[in-house]
Amino acid sequence: MSTAVALAQVRPWGASLQPVTVGRAHVVLQAPDGRLWDSVRDAFWGQHLDMCMCEDQTDQLELMRATLKCVAEEMHRIDPDGMIDHLFGGSELFFRHYLLDLSNRDMLEHTGTVFKHARLSAFGWSVLAMLEATKPVIVDQATSTQQRSVAIQRGEQRVLAN
């Protein structure tokens, strides 16, 4: 089954967020706990991952999206060197740590070693569906975050092209 078909059958993370209008026209998303978020990605980053909202998380979420997509396509088995080179700046240690972190966050499941046997969990598919649906289209590469995000997207294309 292709990744696109699999994603079409998944309920994306954040489907329980409800739009709320604040003031006359500002629409935000309300989580079940009542917290308000500017976007689904913000809610995932700040609420689910419990990460600091003081940083621009775009490039980090793009790395997560690209990694999950490459795992869904089994590139960690087919071309781990390509993933290491194109997504992780050539650092095998960073690659291994990142897969362990995704596994620890229940986005990957595996028998044996995570580096060879990982596959997306149901939650990982849900997160990937949300990240794919909210993938930023970056036209202006003025900031370093935008440059890193574009580099990640290009790296993902190189890995998947092999």
N, C-alpha and C positions, 0 to 999 in steps of 0.2 A: 504494500500500500504506500502510495506517495505521501510525502509530508503534507502537501497541500490538502489532500483528501482527509488525512488524519486530523489536521487542524480544523477542518470544516465540521468535524463531528464532536468537537470539544467545546465545553462551556468555558470561555475565557475567565481568567482570574479577574475579579472586580465586577462581575456581573451583578452582584448584590448592591453595588453603589447606586444611589439614587440622585438624579439631578435636582438641585434646589436653587431657586433664584434669590439672590441677595440684593437688596436695593431694587432698582428699576430693571436692570438688565444683566447683572453679573451672575452667571451660572457657575455653580461649584458642584462637587459631588459629595454626598453625605454617606459616610460609612455606617454600618449597623450600630456602632457604638456612639454615633452622633457627631463624630469629628468631621470637619469639612476639609476637602482637598480640592486643589485647582485642576488636577488631572488624575486619571487612573494610574499613570506611572508614578505620580507623587504619592498617591495612597499606598501603592505597593512598596515604594522605597521607604517612606516614612513610617507607615503603620506595620506592614507585614515584615519587612526586613529590619525595621527599627533603626534605620540609618539617619544620620544627621541631615536635616534639611538645609544646612548652611552651605552645602556644596551643590554644584550643578551635577546631577547624577546621570545626565544623558549618555556620556561616553561609557560609564560603568554598566548601565542597563543595555547599551548596545553590545558590549562585550558579553554580557549574560545571554542576550538574544542570539548572537552569532554562535556562541558556544553550544547553547541548547539545540540550535538548528543543526549544527555540525554533528552533534551526538545523535540527533534524530536521523540524520543521513548516514550514520555509522562512520563518519570520517575519522573519529578517534581510533578506529580499528584499521581503516583503509589507508589513511595518510596522517598518522599522528605527527610526523615531522612537519607536514604542511600546516597543521593547526598550530604547532609550536612556533613555527617561523612567522606565519601570517597573522595570528591572533595574539600571541603571547611574546612577541618581540624576541623570539629565539630562546626563551627561558623555559627549559623543561621543568624546573622546580616550580615556577609560577603556574604552568599548565597543570601539573600534578596537584598542587595545592588548590587550584581553582576547582578541579573536578571533585576533590574531596569536600570542599566547601559546598558545592552544589548538592552533593550526596548528603552531607550533614543537614542541609536545608530541605531535604526530602524531595528534591527536584529530579534526582537520579536514583535508580535502584540498580543493584548489581549482585551477582554471585561471583565469588572470587575477587579479583582486583578490579577496582573501579576504572582503572585506566584502559583495560581491555574488554571488560564485560558490562560496562555501563549502558543503560538505556533509560529513556525518560520515564519517570513515574507518571501516574495520572495527574498529579499536581504539576510536574514539570511540563506536561503537554498543555495544561491550563495556563501556566505562566507564559509559555512560548506563544500560545494563541493570542494572549493579551499583548505581548511585546511585539509580535508581528503586526497586529492590527493597529498599534500605536507607533510604529517605526517612524522616526522623523525623516523627512526629506530635507536634507541640508543643502541649501543653495549657496549661502554666504558662509565662507570658512574663515570668518574674522577672528574667532576666539580659539584658544588652544583646545578647549573642549570639543568644539565643532570639528577642528582638524583631526583630533583623535577619533571622533565618531566616524568621520569619513574614512579614515585609515582602517578602522575596524570593518566597516562595510565593504571596502575594497578587498581586505584580507579574506573576509568570508567568501566573497565571489571567487577569489583565487583558489581557496581550499575546495570549494564545491565544483569548480571547473575541472579539477584533476580527475 
